[in-house]
Amino acid sequence: MTQRPDTSPDTSTDTLPTTVREFMTAHTAHDAATAVACTSDDVVVVDQGETFRGRDRVLSFLRSAGSEFEYTTEQIGAHRFDTDHWVVTVRLEGTFPGGVADLDYHFTLQEGLVAELVIANH
């Protein structure tokens, strides 16, 4: 089933739930411990087809993700699908192959925490 956002695109972090905003701020600052504190114990993160389950595995993933490159991150969009489903679009620019990438971070919240995160090309 295709979900459609119930609001128009908004690049403001003010529109995001606190948990998503705190996760993205910590993730952008390469603060994996603070990002993981925003997740449920049984969180699932999928990035480039690889799945990480549970806080310990997600913490290891976040600590190493992109560490071999230098890059900047800019939020360029945010969409709300419903209370528990959000997509944040970020642009990465750096020393990785291609130099620029737009990624969508698909968040599923449960009881105020990130229960699932799927990171995919925009």
Secondary structure, DSSP 8 states (H G I E B T S, - for coil): -----SS-----GGGS-HHHHHHHHHHHTT-HHHHHTTEEEEEEEEETTEEEESHHHHHHHHHHTTTTS-EEEEEEEEEEEETTEEEEEEEEEESSTTSEEEEEEEEEEETTEEEEEEEEE-
